[in-house]
Amino acid sequence: MAKEKVTKKKKTQPKENKTSFIKNVRSEMKKVIFPSGKEVLKYTVATLIFCFLLVGFFMLLNLGLSIVKGMF
């Protein structure tokens, strides 16, 4: 079996790439529109209601299946 020589390539990046990356991140962050407090509250309440509905659904499903299992 012949041994193959494995060479590791060093990743060298000039500083220009790092500074341009930071500049690009800053310019993209200026385009971001964050939700207002009212929107955050509205989405939070909607999420909690949805979670409670799911919990109720699975509790009823569990109860129904336990009753069916108890019959047999």
C-alpha angles and dihedrals in degrees: 000000000000118000115231118217112238116207123195117217116216115226108224119175123186118237090249091073092053094049093045089050091054091047090050091050091051093049091049092048089056088060094054116106111205120207119255123245092259091053092049090050091048093050092045093052091046091051093049092049090050091050092050090049091052092048090051092048093051092044090054091045091051091048092049093048092048090053091049091047091049091056095060 
